[in-house]
């Protein structure tokens, strides 16, 4: 599978809440870096993402570039929570080794995200 196809399969699974399918595409030693979470393993990443499971409602790919084992994607994520619903534009840079994602760095506007999913007090 090409790196772009792998990333797109992962994004499709993750942003429709199919974490079990997304999990099969990620290496055990997966490294994640985002505004709210840094994870050093696949288990840590999915534990930190568990709160998203019920609010992710899909994504729309806007643009994507690849360079060997690196794929950068810009996409809109549809979110729905009791506080509201909306779209957050995200940019994610994946590194692939073989047929698994090895690392990810994600960037997005945290204020827009927090308007849809406020911090729990």
C-alpha positions as CSV (number, residue, x, y, z in Angstrom):
1,X,0.0,0.0,0.0
2,X,1.3,3.5,-0.8
3,X,2.0,5.9,2.0
4,X,-0.8,8.2,0.9
5,X,-3.3,5.2,0.7
6,X,-2.2,4.1,4.2
7,X,-2.7,7.6,5.7
8,X,-6.1,8.0,4.0
9,X,-7.2,4.6,5.2
10,X,-6.2,5.6,8.7
11,X,-7.9,9.0,8.6
12,X,-11.1,7.5,7.2
13,X,-11.2,4.9,10.1
14,X,-10.2,7.3,12.8
15,X,-12.5,10.1,11.9
16,X,-15.5,7.8,11.6
17,X,-14.9,6.5,15.1
18,X,-13.6,3.1,13.9
19,X,-10.7,3.0,16.3
20,X,-10.2,-0.7,16.0
21,X,-9.5,-0.4,12.2
22,X,-7.3,2.7,12.8
23,X,-5.3,0.8,15.4
24,X,-4.3,-1.9,13.0
25,X,-2.5,0.7,10.8
26,X,-0.4,2.1,13.6
27,X,2.9,0.7,14.9
28,X,3.2,-0.3,18.6
29,X,5.9,2.3,19.1
30,X,3.8,5.1,17.4
31,X,4.9,8.6,18.5
32,X,2.2,11.4,18.5
33,X,2.7,15.1,19.1
34,X,-0.3,17.4,19.2
35,X,-1.5,20.6,21.0
36,X,-3.1,18.7,23.9
37,X,-1.4,15.3,23.8
38,X,2.0,13.7,23.4
39,X,2.0,9.9,23.2
40,X,5.0,7.4,23.1
41,X,3.0,4.3,22.1
42,X,0.0,3.1,20.2
43,X,-1.8,2.3,23.5
44,X,-1.0,5.7,24.9
45,X,-2.3,7.4,21.8
46,X,-5.6,5.5,21.7
47,X,-6.1,6.0,25.4
48,X,-5.7,9.7,25.0
49,X,-8.0,9.8,22.0
50,X,-10.9,7.8,23.6
51,X,-12.8,11.0,24.4
52,X,-13.0,11.7,20.6
53,X,-14.7,8.4,19.9
54,X,-18.2,9.8,20.3
55,X,-17.7,13.2,18.8
56,X,-15.8,12.6,15.5
57,X,-18.3,12.6,12.6
58,X,-16.0,12.4,9.6
59,X,-13.4,14.4,7.7
60,X,-12.9,16.1,4.3
61,X,-9.4,16.0,2.8
62,X,-8.5,19.4,1.4
63,X,-4.9,18.8,0.2
64,X,-2.2,16.2,0.6
65,X,1.5,15.9,-0.3
66,X,3.9,13.0,-0.1
67,X,7.6,12.7,-0.2
68,X,8.8,9.1,0.1
69,X,7.7,7.8,3.6
70,X,6.3,11.2,4.6
71,X,2.7,12.4,4.0
72,X,1.3,15.8,5.0
73,X,-2.5,16.3,4.9
74,X,-4.7,19.3,5.5
75,X,-8.3,18.3,6.2
76,X,-11.5,19.5,7.9
77,X,-12.8,17.4,10.8
78,X,-16.5,17.4,11.6
79,X,-17.1,17.3,15.4
80,X,-20.3,17.1,17.4
81,X,-20.6,17.3,21.1
82,X,-23.3,18.4,23.6
83,X,-21.8,21.9,23.5
84,X,-22.2,22.2,19.7
85,X,-21.0,21.0,16.4
86,X,-18.6,22.4,13.8
87,X,-15.5,21.9,11.7
88,X,-11.9,22.2,12.7
89,X,-9.2,22.5,10.0
90,X,-6.2,20.3,10.9
91,X,-2.8,19.7,9.4
92,X,-1.1,16.3,10.1
93,X,2.3,15.1,9.1
94,X,2.7,11.3,9.2
95,X,5.9,9.1,8.8
96,X,5.3,5.6,7.5
97,X,7.6,2.6,7.8
98,X,6.4,-0.4,5.8
99,X,2.6,-0.7,6.2
100,X,2.3,1.2,9.5
101,X,2.2,4.7,10.7
102,X,5.3,5.4,12.9
103,X,4.7,9.0,13.9
104,X,2.3,11.9,13.6
105,X,2.4,15.6,14.3
106,X,-0.9,17.4,14.3
107,X,-1.5,21.2,14.3
108,X,-4.9,22.9,14.6
109,X,-6.7,25.9,16.1
110,X,-7.3,24.9,19.7
111,X,-9.8,27.8,20.3
112,X,-12.1,26.5,17.5
113,X,-11.7,22.9,18.9
114,X,-12.5,24.1,22.5
115,X,-15.6,26.0,21.3
116,X,-17.0,22.6,20.2
117,X,-15.6,20.5,23.0
118,X,-15.0,22.7,26.1
119,X,-12.6,21.7,28.8
120,X,-14.3,19.7,31.5
121,X,-14.2,21.4,34.9
